[in-house]
Amino acid sequence: MSYQDEELLRMRQKAAEFKKQQVSEDTIQEELKQSIYDPVTYITKIPVVFVDRALLDGRITMQIPKER
């Protein structure tokens, strides 16, 4: 097996482990304690920042995820 094959296999294993962690009970329980008012909120271990956004010509504001 070449070096690149071994590296690719390692990357696939790392991705599979991350997917397991995303849906683990511990991760879900931790994420349930978060709020959109926290500086950073994690959704399936992916950081999401919520910001106030004016809608309806500024008549209302709503916390929505910031675009990347």
C-alpha positions in Angstrom: 0.0 0.0 0.0 1.4 3.4 -0.9 1.7 6.3 1.4 -1.2 8.1 -0.3 -3.5 5.1 0.2 -2.6 4.9 3.9 -3.2 8.7 4.3 -6.6 8.4 2.5 -7.6 5.5 4.7 -6.6 7.5 7.8 -8.7 10.4 6.6 -11.7 8.2 6.0 -11.4 6.7 9.5 -11.2 10.1 11.0 -14.3 11.2 9.1 -16.2 8.1 10.2 -15.2 8.8 13.9 -16.4 12.4 13.6 -19.7 11.3 12.2 -20.1 9.0 15.2 -19.3 11.8 17.6 -21.8 14.1 15.9 -24.8 11.9 16.8 -23.5 10.5 20.1 -25.7 10.9 23.1 -23.1 13.0 24.9 -22.9 15.4 22.0 -26.7 15.8 21.9 -27.0 16.3 25.6 -24.3 19.1 25.5 -25.9 20.8 22.6 -29.3 20.8 24.3 -27.8 23.1 27.0 -26.8 25.8 24.5 -28.7 28.9 23.5 -28.7 31.0 20.3 -27.7 33.8 22.5 -24.3 32.2 23.3 -21.4 33.6 21.3 -21.0 30.3 19.4 -23.5 27.4 19.3 -22.6 24.0 18.1 -25.0 22.0 15.9 -23.8 18.5 15.3 -20.3 19.7 16.4 -20.3 22.4 13.7 -19.9 25.9 15.1 -22.8 28.3 14.3 -23.0 32.0 15.2 -26.4 33.6 15.5 -26.8 37.3 14.8 -29.7 39.8 14.9 -31.2 40.3 11.5 -33.7 42.9 10.6 -36.7 41.6 8.6 -39.8 43.1 7.1 -38.1 46.4 6.3 -36.7 46.7 9.9 -40.1 46.2 11.6 -38.8 43.1 13.4 -35.5 41.5 14.3 -34.7 37.8 14.6 -31.8 35.7 15.7 -30.7 33.7 12.7 -27.4 31.9 11.8 -24.7 34.2 10.4 -23.8 33.4 6.8 -20.2 32.1 6.4 
